[in-house]
Amino acid sequence: MAMTVEEVEAAIIEKATKSPKPQLYIKDFYECDPERSPRDIKKIANALVTKGKMMFWSSGSTTMYAIPERIKNEENAEGVN
């Protein structure tokens, strides 16, 4: 049975929260619901950014996704303001 959008959102947030890395590529979320297309996963992840539950993070060459609190904690731990 296919997961609902809310279930996929919860799975994406859980993966982003529990991942050893604070920021993830969109492809890292594809396994949250293998039945959905990569385009659908990206739409759901972008909706989470719009809702403020996730944020974009850029390395300068690549845009990644992250939980805002994790990025702030990482920056504070590294002494970045």
Secondary structure as UniProt FT lines:
FT   HELIX           5..18
FT   STRAND          23..24
FT   HELIX           26..32
FT   TURN            34..35
FT   HELIX           38..50
FT   TURN            51..52
FT   STRAND          55..58
FT   STRAND          63..66
FT   HELIX           68..78
//
